[in-house]
Amino acid sequence: MGNICPVCGYNGLEEEPYDNDGNPSYEICDCCGYEFGFDDGSEGVSFEEYRNKWLEEGAEWFNNSLKPDKWDLRKQLLKIGITL
């Protein structure tokens, strides 16, 4: 079990999205595709904005080869307090 993505609730991040000093990991979430430090820092896209767009576009996996067989979007989003 890895670190949880604050955008989509995926628990497979290798690193925390930000360290204790607020520095981004620049890791890309395999589920939603958010890149910490780029999408927010360079592009100015908030977690909520990105999540809403991702959901509106069908919540497709960024790295589909890692998508669990019994993936449940609702359960995953609950990890970050989001209900559909």
Secondary structure, DSSP 8 states (H G I E B T S, - for coil): --B--TTT--S-BSS-SB-TT--B---B-TTT--BTTTTTTTT---HHHHHHHHHHTT---SSGGG--TT--HHHHHHTTT---
